[in-house]
Amino acid sequence: MIDRKQLREIDWILIGLLLVNSLVGVALIYSSSHYLPGNLFLRQLLWVVISLAVLFLTISIDYKMLLAYSPYILCLFALVLFGLLAFGRTIAGAKSWVRLAFIGGQPSELAKIAVLLVLARVFSEFRRPYLTTGFAVLSAAVVFVPVGLVALQPDLGTAVTFLPLLFACFLLAGLRRKTLILFLILTLAVGLAGWNFLLKDYQKKRLTTLINPSQDPRGSGYHVLQSKIAIGSGGLLGKGYKKGSQSQLKFLPARHTDFIFSVLGEEFGFAGVLLVFFSYFLFLSRIFKTVPKSRDRPGMYIVFMAACLIAFQFLVNVMMIVGLFPIAGIPIPLLSYGGSSILTTFIAVGLVLNVKMRRFANV
Amino acid sequence: MKSSQIYQDFSPIQNRVQIVTILIEVLFLVLALYYWKVQILDYKKYWKMSEANRTREVIIRASRGVLTDRGGSVILADNQGAFNASLIRENCKNPKESYPRISRLLGLTEDELEKRIEKYAGQPLFKPIVVKDNLILDEVSRIEARKADLPELVIETEPRRFYPFQSLGAHVIGYMQEPSPEELRTVYKDRRLGDLVGKTGIEAIYDSRLVGVDGKAVEVVDSLGRRMDELSRVEPNPAPKLRLTLDYDLQAKAEELLTGREGSIIVLEAKTGDVLALASFPTFDPNKFINRFTPEEWLGLLKSPDTPLINRAIQGLYSPGSIFKIVMASGGLASGAITDQTTFFCGGSAEFYGHPFSCWLEGGHGALSLTNAIRYSCNVYFYNIARRMGIEEIAAVAQKFGLGAKTGIDLPGEKEGLVPTPEWKKKTRNATWYPGETISVGIGQGPLQVTPLQISAMTALVANRGIRVRPHLLRGEDSSPGKQEAGVSIQSGVFEKVIEGMWRSVNEQGTGQAARVDNFNVCGKTGSSQTVSSEKAEKMAPQMKQKKTHAWFTGFAPRDNPQVVVTVLVEFGGMGGATAAPLAQRIFALYQDKYDRQKTASRN
């Protein structure tokens, strides 16, 4: 399955960037949780190691094979998610956790990989110059099964992160100008309908406080405000590692998960923010540059979707914590604490490496 | 062929990827710029907010100056540590949810809680509002246990005023209350929300001297307001103690004697004006006022018909009755209206200006000298002096004796009383003065009004043979003997004659004989002042007439080297000689026991 020639083609620089960003995450998790029980940074480190092993496992299997089995994998995840809704225990307000023996995780994270593979397979068959409505609806239906199940948990943040996969496919398949406009109108309509009929009060409040976070400092605007205070008070060079008062004195919420970047901003200042922006940008652009190097259409879809998945979460998170986007509960891949998230990101990068190293292979 | 087909196929895809990549690059750039704005341009603003988050200024209240009696060892007003429950509105996530919880926790109705918060609506949100004070330990632990989910409710400690003897000296010491937000803005500008201030008595008049300098600590706190560290600390500086002139034993005795009556007893040190005791009854427990929130009880005291909050010694206005004969006798001699040889005949009544004026003794006293007129308190004798002096002369003498003006005691709210003159009557009632009224004033009736303290000061003036003293309550700087005020322009021989009469009144079967103390040479004068007009009194049965008079006694002792002045007023107490004089006797006896024996013992 894997020969020497392909081994030489492994993109070690991408793996290096992946690990650098992961280790930045571990360091920030240590700063934001060293006073909590459970040694979270060690757990994260363990997850990085496990995920690296899984990454190498991922690249050892030809992605063509993975694509072939992808419908079954998706069905399996759909079943697990359905089972969670039926039998799962509510943890932190959502039925999103699965525990197997000593290890626990959120299947909703890994389900993204399954969706990614299925979409890659479906879209690679699509050979027209532009996306057709029928095909768009069909592919959306595939995605909305797991998204719906995750949204019902309810874990709206994770559900939203599925959407860039679909949209990435639409973009790659080709959108006419009028389709794009139609999309915008549709998004607006869904948004309006959602505001009036679907969103719960707390979700609405998150959106309104985006506009004016200080109007209700202890309410839902509190989190954004505290995050902005943390980041803003970091200044140019920051307050120093483990010395951020907003983080260490717990004014900042969800410090080691959703608001890990705020900890960075407070303790390392604008300099630290720029540095991580830069290394993350290098990491992302390396994946994006892989897209045209793919041997075939499914490969391109896989790489592009992986890139969009990670980029979307990163960008939304760094906008969210300074109040440019509603608080959506979306962590930063690699930086935020969370085994499932790390594992999913590593597998996605594994798929990218998988595609890239097989670009010269003969079918 | 196959590969070229693939490459043809891929070029639009590559373009699309390119566009997305550029979009993401732009987004990265825009975000970096926005972070630059937040972290570099707005740095100061957020840094201040983060400092405000992490630090908290805690006021460490200084304890109020302690009040002691004249010996310095009996503490009349002390301080105790107390716990308050305060609400910080800024920390309150959802008032609708938490206020009912807080009111249940504190045992208040929601309405009461709302009112207390409402009171400070104009204050900044971060300032703690005291919603319940003087918590018991059980309440403190119940609040502490809910600290995590009720971050808006905090426990504060403060030194709290405490009066160990409850109502003892309450009218002198006064009480403390929370000022209204209006008063905070105008009168007590340097005070903080929730501070208590002295509202009456010594607590009010020396309030600024009793306030210490509060300390301050800057603490580092976490998001739940838990104290993590301390950055700086300035210890509070308590106010020094104030020593009052009150004598604990005399004050306690005076209040004991008044229990069950309405009236006042004043004991002055004759030469200095030190107030040894100043009692007013009924009284109240000032400890009850320190509770910030007992409006019902307070209103109850305010509205009570026997007016316990009134300090009768300085705010009660009474006709002096026969006590005024001291002024008349002194004035008559000084003005030359009479001499010490002048006698008048008392036949039980006499006619002046066509009206009959009666003496209290229906059979009359017969022919009387001045000293005996004082001794028996004969009305007719003094009617005659009044007619000879005239109202202008009487008023001038009364004013010389300090009537119609504040004594200047260091207590707020003192009343002036009234010395009537024809001009006064013209001005206030637009009527002319009848000569008959002068006759009434001669025995201390008519529009004449005095406070018991004025009578006390007047008695001290007589005892000191014309040297005036100012009654005062603060010992030390204020009571040095040099502070005696100027004398009145009356020869001391005049006073000797009056004092002779007063001595006889007590020691030779006069009206004041019930005040006699062996070996103490008490000199005094009784009074029974009418509380209703004389026309009405004439129609009453004799027992009723007695019941309707205020009983007075004022005197000093010993005769030649006066040490102590005692004034007693019992409202509706009947005859001064029967009701007031025996009370004065107990005070004189106690004084002699405590001070006179001490002096003789030290001399031996």
Interface residues (C-beta under 8 A of the other chain):
Chain A: P129 A168 L171 L172 G174 P217 R218 G219 Q226 K228 I229 A230 I231 G232 S233 G234 G235 L236 S245 Q246 L249 K250 F251 G265 G269 F270 V273 L274 F277 F281 L284 S285 F288 K289 V291 P292 D296 R297 M300 F304 C308 A311 L315 V318 M319 V322 L324
Chain B: I6 D9 F10 P12 I13 Q14 R16 V17 V20 T21 I24 E25 L27 F28 L31 A32 Y34 Y35 W36 V38 Q39 I40 D42 Y43 K45 Y46 W47 M49 S50 E51 N53 R54 E90 N91 C92 K93 N94 V220 V221 D222 S223 L224 M228
